[in-house]
Amino acid sequence: MILARLKYFLDLNDLLDGAQYGFRRGHGTTDQVLYMCQKIRDAQNNKPTNHSIAVFLDLSKAFDRVWKHKLIIKLHEYGRINGRALAWIHDFLGRRAIRVKYNNTLSDSYKISQGVPQGSVLMPILFAIYLTGIEELLTRRCEVGIFADDIVLWKSGAQVEEIESDVNLALGDLREFADHHKLILNANKSYVSFFTTNKKLYNYEPRVRFDRQNINTVKHPKYLGFLLDPEFTCNKHIESLITKSRRRLNILKYISGRDWGANAETLRTTYIALIRPILEYGLPVYFCASDSNLQKLERVQLSAARIITGLRNSCPNKIVLYEADLQPLRFRGGAGLEKYFNKLISYGSHNRTSLFLRGWKSNQRLKKNSPMSLATELNLISREVECHSLKNCINPSEGLLGVFFHTELQQAVNKADTVPALMKQMALQLINEIPGVDIQIYTDGSKNEGKSIGSGYIKTPKNTRKIKLRNPTIALC
């Protein structure tokens, strides 16, 4: 209940950073990676070619180091949360202790003085509020992206020295923010990458320092599960997907014995659940890769299809996929991409990537397409999609207008001592007071230990309908 009201208030007043994608409705890792990759790719399409430096930062024990008093101050001053709500959150964060259970033995209690309670539904939103202000601080010099506690900042430009200077100044600003919030940025686990199409600068290592320490350069950084490369060819990411998928193909081999193994339907379900999601992760970013690289992914699915069906290598590929009831990835990808981009653009100003996509214009100069340029070329994006609001239009503190719940009779009764006829008379008296133009919904809430049975009765001004549902595992009321 507190989470629903807190989210409603924050969304209504746009109090969260637009760069924060973690734990937010309508925001995902793919959206964040797509925004960053498209921004850098657009810079590379400029003339003269712009280079980009990106710093991927590591926050040490981020959730455990939240300063509770600072969080309460930010909730009050920045989030404009006060009154009983603020007092409740303050009490929720305070006086917490932990114990460790090993077998049947419990350790002594240890008082937690800082941090947000991990595992609580409020933890993600409280942490997002705690980091609020980073975007405003860093965007004066650089672009920034945040996903929970994963922070990346990047800068593009024609002169490498100017980019390095701005990035180092931005890191200085971030250091002050971290000090004021008692957060620790680990320079040893952070890394910097250089993105360019200039072959002469391919091995260049940017001079970026944090806390008087040089940050290591990584040529192929991994960000939110996506492996990047200097020219965004997506070759390295596709290679990593293939390697991971090939390892999981062994699961199909282990359970596909000819005499004792699982049937084809079980094998197909296993592939769809464990392997195909890997092959399609980051598709809106890597679908602009070369046909030869995309074909490598098709071969992984084909190998899985042969395991599922048991057909030999001499059997034509189309027949193998047909017998396994699997679409080629390129066909699935086409429909999936159209759905993704149109859903994304429908979010409008509620999603930073959506807002960027709506105003994006192609400056394609290089031979290789970027994700958004290829999506535009293939007519995957419709500008006439109906807007989809990510904000809750119903105030959870007010409930639904015109909806009333009658859970009690007009006076308290004891079912064991009251005559059934009297209880029936009291119920009918309550029912008769309901206006005739209202829609009335009744449920009996019946269930037993073995099987759950639920039935309903809906009465409208013109029609009456009875609903009866049976489900052995779910109790309906």
C-alpha positions as CSV (number, residue, x, y, z in Angstrom):
1,M,0.0,0.0,0.0
2,I,2.8,2.4,0.9
3,L,4.7,1.5,-2.3
4,A,1.6,2.2,-4.5
5,R,1.0,5.6,-2.9
6,L,4.7,6.5,-3.0
7,K,5.0,5.6,-6.7
8,Y,1.9,7.5,-7.5
9,F,3.1,10.7,-5.8
10,L,6.6,10.5,-7.4
11,D,5.2,9.9,-10.9
12,L,2.6,12.6,-10.6
13,N,5.2,15.2,-9.7
14,D,8.1,13.8,-11.9
15,L,10.4,13.6,-8.9
16,L,12.7,10.7,-10.1
17,D,15.6,11.3,-12.5
18,G,14.8,10.5,-16.1
19,A,18.1,8.8,-16.4
20,Q,17.1,6.2,-13.7
21,Y,15.8,3.1,-15.4
22,G,16.0,0.6,-12.5
23,F,12.9,-0.9,-11.0
24,R,10.6,1.5,-12.9
25,R,7.5,0.6,-14.9
26,G,8.1,0.8,-18.7
27,H,11.9,1.0,-18.3
28,G,14.2,-1.9,-19.0
29,T,17.9,-2.7,-19.5
30,T,17.4,-2.7,-23.3
31,D,16.0,0.8,-23.3
32,Q,19.0,2.1,-21.4
33,V,21.5,0.3,-23.6
34,L,19.7,1.4,-26.8
35,Y,19.7,5.1,-25.7
36,M,23.4,5.0,-24.9
37,C,24.4,3.1,-28.1
38,Q,22.3,5.3,-30.4
39,K,23.7,8.5,-28.8
40,I,27.3,7.4,-29.4
41,R,26.6,6.0,-32.8
42,D,25.0,9.3,-33.8
43,A,28.2,11.1,-32.7
44,Q,30.2,8.7,-34.9
45,N,28.1,9.7,-37.8
46,N,28.9,13.3,-37.4
47,K,31.5,15.0,-39.7
48,P,34.2,15.2,-38.5
49,T,33.7,11.9,-36.7
50,N,33.2,12.3,-33.0
51,H,34.8,10.0,-30.5
52,S,33.2,9.0,-27.2
53,I,34.6,8.2,-23.8
54,A,32.4,6.2,-21.4
55,V,33.1,5.5,-17.7
56,F,31.3,2.6,-16.1
57,L,31.2,3.1,-12.3
58,D,30.9,0.7,-9.5
59,L,29.2,1.6,-6.2
60,S,30.5,-0.6,-3.4
61,K,27.8,-2.1,-1.3
62,A,25.4,0.6,-2.5
63,F,22.2,-0.5,-0.8
64,D,24.0,-1.3,2.5
65,R,25.6,2.2,2.6
66,V,22.5,4.3,2.3
67,W,22.6,7.0,5.0
68,K,19.2,6.9,6.6
69,H,19.2,10.4,7.9
70,K,20.2,11.8,4.5
71,L,17.4,9.7,2.9
72,I,14.8,11.1,5.2
73,I,16.1,14.7,4.4
74,K,15.8,14.0,0.7
75,L,12.4,12.5,1.1
76,H,11.3,15.7,2.9
77,E,13.1,18.4,0.9
78,Y,13.4,16.9,-2.6
79,G,10.5,14.4,-2.6
80,R,8.2,16.8,-0.7
81,I,7.1,13.9,1.5
82,N,6.1,14.8,5.0
83,G,3.5,14.2,7.7
84,R,2.6,10.7,8.7
85,A,4.1,9.1,5.5
86,L,7.5,10.5,6.4
87,A,7.2,9.4,10.0
88,W,6.1,5.9,8.9
89,I,9.2,5.5,6.6
90,H,11.5,6.8,9.3
91,D,10.1,4.2,11.7
92,F,10.3,1.6,9.0
93,L,14.0,2.2,8.4
94,G,14.9,2.5,12.1
95,R,15.5,-0.1,14.8
96,R,16.3,-2.9,12.5
97,A,18.5,-5.9,13.4
98,I,19.6,-9.1,11.6
99,R,20.5,-12.6,12.7
100,V,22.0,-15.6,11.0
101,K,20.5,-19.1,11.2
102,Y,22.7,-22.1,10.7
103,N,20.9,-25.4,11.0
104,N,18.9,-25.0,14.2
105,T,21.2,-22.3,15.7
106,L,20.5,-18.6,15.7
107,S,23.3,-16.0,16.1
108,D,23.1,-13.0,18.3
109,S,21.2,-9.9,16.9
110,Y,23.2,-7.3,15.1
111,K,21.8,-3.8,14.9
112,I,21.8,-2.2,11.4
113,S,22.5,1.5,11.6
114,Q,22.6,2.2,7.8
115,G,21.3,0.9,4.5
116,V,17.8,0.1,3.2
117,P,16.3,-3.3,4.0
118,Q,17.1,-5.6,1.0
119,G,14.2,-7.8,0.1
120,S,11.6,-5.2,1.0
121,V,9.3,-3.9,-1.8
122,L,10.2,-0.3,-0.7
123,M,14.0,-0.8,-1.1
124,P,14.3,-0.1,-4.9
125,I,12.2,3.1,-4.8
126,L,13.9,4.4,-1.7
127,F,17.3,3.9,-3.3
128,A,16.2,5.6,-6.5
129,I,15.1,8.6,-4.4
130,Y,18.5,8.5,-2.6
131,L,20.4,8.8,-5.9
132,T,18.1,11.6,-7.2
133,G,20.2,14.6,-8.2
134,I,23.0,12.8,-10.0
135,E,21.5,13.5,-13.5
136,E,21.2,17.2,-12.8
137,L,24.7,17.3,-11.5
138,L,26.4,15.4,-14.3
139,T,24.5,16.5,-17.4
140,R,26.2,19.9,-17.2
141,R,29.3,18.2,-18.7
142,C,28.3,14.6,-19.8
143,E,25.5,12.2,-20.6
144,V,24.5,9.8,-17.8
145,G,22.6,6.6,-17.5
146,I,21.6,4.9,-14.2
147,F,20.1,1.5,-13.7
148,A,19.6,1.0,-9.9
149,D,23.2,1.2,-8.7
150,D,24.9,0.8,-12.1
151,I,26.1,4.3,-13.3
152,V,27.6,5.1,-16.7
153,L,28.6,8.5,-17.9
154,W,29.9,9.3,-21.4
155,K,30.9,12.3,-23.5
156,S,31.3,12.7,-27.2
157,G,33.3,15.2,-29.2
158,A,35.9,15.7,-32.0
159,Q,38.8,16.5,-29.7
160,V,39.9,13.7,-27.4
161,E,41.6,16.1,-24.9
162,E,38.5,18.1,-24.4
163,I,36.4,15.0,-23.8
164,E,38.9,13.7,-21.2
165,S,38.8,17.1,-19.4
166,D,35.0,17.1,-19.2
167,V,34.9,13.5,-18.1
168,N,37.4,14.1,-15.3
169,L,35.6,17.2,-14.2
170,A,32.3,15.2,-14.1
171,L,34.0,12.5,-12.0
172,G,35.1,15.2,-9.6
173,D,31.4,16.4,-9.3
174,L,30.4,12.8,-8.7
175,R,33.0,12.4,-6.0
176,E,31.5,15.3,-4.1
177,F,28.0,13.8,-4.5
178,A,29.3,10.5,-3.2
179,D,31.0,12.1,-0.2
180,H,27.8,14.0,0.7
181,H,25.8,10.8,0.6
182,K,28.4,8.6,2.2
183,L,28.7,6.4,-0.9
184,I,31.9,4.7,-2.0
185,L,32.9,4.6,-5.7
186,N,35.4,1.8,-6.3
187,A,38.0,2.9,-8.8
188,N,39.4,-0.6,-9.0
189,K,36.2,-2.1,-10.2
190,S,35.2,0.8,-12.5
191,Y,36.5,1.0,-16.0
192,V,36.6,3.3,-19.0
193,S,36.1,2.6,-22.7
194,F,36.9,4.5,-25.9
195,F,34.4,4.4,-28.8
196,T,35.7,5.5,-32.2
197,T,35.7,4.6,-35.9
198,N,39.2,5.9,-36.4
199,K,41.5,2.9,-36.8
200,K,44.5,4.9,-35.7
201,L,42.9,5.5,-32.3
202,Y,41.6,2.0,-31.9
203,N,44.0,1.1,-29.1
204,Y,43.9,4.5,-27.4
205,E,43.6,4.5,-23.6
206,P,41.9,7.6,-22.2
207,R,43.5,9.4,-19.3
208,V,40.7,9.3,-16.8
209,R,41.4,9.5,-13.1
210,F,39.2,9.1,-10.1
211,D,40.3,9.6,-6.5
212,R,43.9,10.2,-7.8
213,Q,43.9,6.8,-9.4
214,N,43.9,6.0,-13.1
215,I,40.8,4.0,-14.2
216,N,41.5,0.9,-16.2
217,T,40.6,0.9,-19.9
218,V,38.5,-2.0,-21.2
219,K,38.1,-2.3,-25.0
220,H,34.9,-4.4,-24.9
221,P,32.9,-3.4,-21.7
222,K,29.9,-5.3,-20.5
223,Y,27.0,-3.0,-19.5
224,L,23.7,-4.4,-18.3
225,G,24.5,-7.8,-19.9
226,F,25.3,-6.2,-23.3
227,L,28.9,-6.5,-24.6
228,L,29.9,-3.3,-26.4
229,D,32.6,-2.7,-29.0
230,P,34.3,0.5,-30.3
231,E,32.3,0.7,-33.5
232,F,29.0,-0.9,-32.3
233,T,29.2,-3.8,-34.7
234,C,27.7,-6.0,-32.0
235,N,30.1,-8.8,-33.0
236,K,31.4,-9.4,-29.5
237,H,27.9,-9.4,-28.0
238,I,26.6,-12.0,-30.5
239,E,29.7,-14.1,-29.8
240,S,29.0,-14.0,-26.1
241,L,25.3,-15.0,-26.7
242,I,26.4,-17.9,-28.8
243,T,28.9,-19.1,-26.2
244,K,26.4,-19.0,-23.4
245,S,23.7,-20.6,-25.5
246,R,26.0,-23.4,-26.6
247,R,26.7,-24.3,-23.0
248,R,23.0,-24.5,-22.2
249,L,22.4,-26.8,-25.2
250,N,24.1,-29.4,-23.1
251,I,21.0,-29.4,-20.9
252,L,19.0,-30.5,-23.9
253,K,21.5,-33.2,-24.7
254,Y,21.5,-34.6,-21.2
255,I,17.7,-35.0,-21.1
256,S,17.2,-36.1,-24.6
257,G,18.2,-39.8,-24.4
258,R,16.6,-42.0,-27.0
259,D,15.2,-44.6,-24.7
260,W,14.7,-42.8,-21.4
261,G,14.9,-39.1,-22.2
262,A,12.2,-36.4,-22.2
263,N,9.7,-36.1,-25.0
264,A,9.9,-33.5,-27.8
265,E,7.4,-31.2,-26.2
266,T,9.4,-31.1,-22.9
267,L,12.6,-30.5,-24.9
268,R,11.0,-27.7,-26.8
269,T,9.7,-26.0,-23.7
270,T,13.2,-26.3,-22.1
271,Y,14.7,-24.6,-25.2
272,I,12.1,-21.8,-25.2
273,A,12.5,-21.2,-21.5
274,L,16.3,-21.4,-21.1
275,I,18.1,-20.9,-24.4
276,R,16.0,-18.7,-26.8
277,P,15.8,-15.7,-24.3
278,I,19.6,-15.6,-24.4
279,L,19.7,-15.6,-28.1
280,E,17.2,-12.7,-28.2
281,Y,18.6,-10.5,-25.4
282,G,19.3,-7.0,-26.7
283,L,17.7,-7.7,-30.1
284,P,16.6,-4.0,-30.5
285,V,20.3,-3.1,-30.3
286,Y,22.1,-5.9,-32.2
287,F,19.6,-6.5,-35.0
288,C,21.6,-4.0,-37.1
289,A,24.6,-6.4,-37.1
290,S,25.8,-8.1,-40.3
291,D,23.8,-10.9,-41.8
292,S,26.7,-13.3,-41.2
293,N,26.6,-12.6,-37.5
294,L,22.9,-13.0,-37.2
295,Q,23.1,-16.3,-39.1
296,K,25.3,-17.6,-36.3
297,L,22.4,-17.3,-33.9
298,E,20.1,-19.1,-36.3
299,R,22.6,-22.0,-36.3
300,V,22.4,-22.3,-32.5
301,Q,18.6,-22.6,-32.8
302,L,18.9,-25.1,-35.6
303,S,21.2,-27.3,-33.3
304,A,18.5,-27.1,-30.6
305,A,15.8,-28.1,-33.1
306,R,17.8,-31.2,-34.2
307,I,18.2,-32.2,-30.5
308,I,14.4,-31.7,-30.0
309,T,13.3,-33.7,-33.1
310,G,16.2,-36.2,-33.2
311,L,16.6,-35.6,-37.0
312,R,19.9,-36.1,-38.6
313,N,22.2,-33.4,-40.1
314,S,21.3,-34.5,-43.6
315,C,17.7,-33.4,-43.0
316,P,16.9,-29.9,-44.6
317,N,16.9,-27.1,-42.1
318,K,13.3,-25.9,-42.9
319,I,11.9,-29.4,-42.1
320,V,13.8,-29.5,-38.8
321,L,12.4,-26.2,-37.7
322,Y,8.9,-27.2,-38.9
323,E,9.0,-30.5,-36.9
324,A,10.3,-28.7,-33.8
325,D,7.5,-26.0,-34.2
326,L,10.1,-23.2,-34.1
327,Q,10.1,-20.0,-36.2
328,P,13.4,-18.7,-37.6
329,L,14.8,-16.1,-35.3
330,R,14.6,-13.5,-38.1
331,F,10.8,-13.9,-38.4
332,R,10.3,-13.7,-34.7
333,G,12.6,-10.8,-34.5
334,G,10.7,-8.8,-37.1
335,A,7.4,-9.0,-35.2
336,G,9.2,-8.5,-31.9
337,L,11.1,-5.4,-33.1
338,E,8.0,-3.8,-34.5
339,K,6.2,-4.4,-31.2
340,Y,9.1,-3.1,-29.1
341,F,9.7,0.1,-31.0
342,N,6.0,1.0,-31.2
343,K,5.5,0.2,-27.5
344,L,8.5,2.3,-26.7
345,I,7.5,5.3,-28.7
346,S,4.0,5.2,-27.1
347,Y,5.5,6.1,-23.7
348,G,6.3,9.6,-24.8
349,S,7.9,11.9,-22.2
350,H,7.5,9.2,-19.5
351,N,10.5,7.4,-20.8
352,R,13.8,9.1,-21.8
353,T,14.5,6.6,-24.6
354,S,11.0,7.1,-26.0
355,L,11.3,10.9,-25.9
356,F,14.6,10.6,-27.7
357,L,13.1,8.2,-30.3
358,R,10.2,10.6,-31.0
359,G,12.6,13.5,-31.8
360,W,15.3,11.4,-33.5
361,K,16.4,12.3,-37.0
362,S,18.9,10.3,-39.0
363,N,22.3,11.7,-39.7
364,Q,23.5,8.4,-41.3
365,R,26.9,8.9,-42.9
366,L,28.7,5.7,-42.2
367,K,28.0,2.5,-44.2
368,K,26.8,0.5,-41.2
369,N,23.3,1.3,-39.9
370,S,22.5,2.2,-36.3
371,P,19.5,0.5,-34.6
372,M,17.2,3.5,-35.0
373,S,18.2,4.2,-38.6
374,L,17.6,0.5,-39.6
375,A,14.3,0.5,-37.7
376,T,13.2,3.6,-39.7
377,E,14.4,2.1,-43.0
378,L,12.4,-1.1,-42.3
379,N,9.3,1.0,-41.4
380,L,9.2,-0.6,-37.9
381,I,8.2,2.6,-36.2
382,S,4.8,4.2,-36.5
383,R,4.3,7.9,-35.6
384,E,0.6,7.4,-35.1
385,V,0.8,5.0,-32.1
386,E,-1.6,6.0,-29.3
387,C,0.2,7.4,-26.3
388,H,0.5,5.0,-23.3
389,S,0.9,6.7,-19.9
390,L,3.2,5.0,-17.4
391,K,1.6,7.0,-14.6
392,N,-1.2,5.5,-12.5
393,C,-4.3,7.5,-13.3
394,I,-6.0,6.3,-10.1
395,N,-5.0,7.8,-6.8
396,P,-4.5,4.7,-4.6
397,S,-5.3,6.7,-1.5
398,E,-8.8,7.4,-2.8
399,G,-9.7,4.1,-4.4
400,L,-12.2,3.7,-7.3
401,L,-15.0,6.3,-7.5
402,G,-18.4,4.8,-7.4
403,V,-17.2,1.4,-6.1
404,F,-18.4,0.4,-2.6
405,F,-17.7,-2.8,-0.6
406,H,-20.3,-4.1,1.8
407,T,-18.6,-6.7,3.9
408,E,-20.6,-6.4,7.1
409,L,-24.3,-6.3,8.1
410,Q,-25.9,-3.2,9.6
411,Q,-25.3,-4.5,13.1
412,A,-22.8,-7.0,14.5
413,V,-24.1,-10.6,14.8
414,N,-22.7,-13.9,15.9
415,K,-23.3,-16.6,13.3
416,A,-23.4,-19.4,15.9
417,D,-26.1,-17.8,18.0
418,T,-28.2,-15.9,15.5
419,V,-31.2,-17.5,13.8
420,P,-30.5,-18.0,10.1
421,A,-33.8,-16.4,9.1
422,L,-32.9,-13.2,11.0
423,M,-29.5,-13.0,9.3
424,K,-31.1,-13.5,5.9
425,Q,-33.6,-10.7,6.7
426,M,-30.7,-8.3,7.7
427,A,-28.9,-9.2,4.5
428,L,-31.9,-8.5,2.3
429,Q,-32.5,-5.2,4.1
430,L,-29.0,-4.1,3.2
431,I,-29.4,-5.3,-0.4
432,N,-32.7,-3.5,-0.8
433,E,-31.1,-0.2,0.1
434,I,-28.7,-0.4,-3.0
435,P,-30.0,1.8,-5.8
436,G,-31.5,-0.1,-8.7
437,V,-29.2,1.6,-11.3
438,D,-26.1,0.2,-9.6
439,I,-24.3,-3.0,-10.8
440,Q,-24.3,-5.5,-7.9
441,I,-21.6,-8.2,-7.6
442,Y,-21.8,-11.0,-5.0
443,T,-19.3,-13.7,-4.2
444,D,-19.7,-16.6,-1.7
445,G,-16.0,-17.0,-0.9
446,S,-16.5,-20.8,-0.6
447,K,-13.6,-23.2,-0.5
448,N,-12.6,-26.5,1.1
449,E,-9.3,-28.2,2.0
450,G,-9.2,-30.4,-1.1
451,K,-10.5,-28.3,-3.9
452,S,-11.2,-24.6,-4.1
453,I,-14.6,-23.6,-5.4
454,G,-15.7,-20.1,-6.2
455,S,-18.9,-18.7,-7.6
456,G,-20.1,-15.2,-8.4
457,Y,-23.4,-13.4,-9.1
458,I,-23.6,-10.2,-11.1
459,K,-26.8,-8.2,-11.3
460,T,-27.1,-5.2,-13.7
461,P,-30.2,-3.1,-14.3
462,K,-31.1,-5.2,-17.4
463,N,-29.3,-8.5,-17.1
464,T,-28.3,-11.1,-14.4
465,R,-25.3,-13.4,-14.9
466,K,-24.0,-16.2,-12.8
467,I,-20.3,-17.2,-12.8
468,K,-19.0,-20.4,-11.4
469,L,-15.3,-21.2,-11.5
470,R,-13.5,-24.3,-10.3
471,N,-9.8,-24.5,-9.7
472,P,-8.0,-27.1,-7.7
473,T,-5.0,-24.9,-6.8
474,I,-6.4,-21.3,-6.5
475,A,-8.9,-20.2,-3.9
476,L,-11.5,-17.9,-5.5
477,C,-13.7,-15.7,-3.4
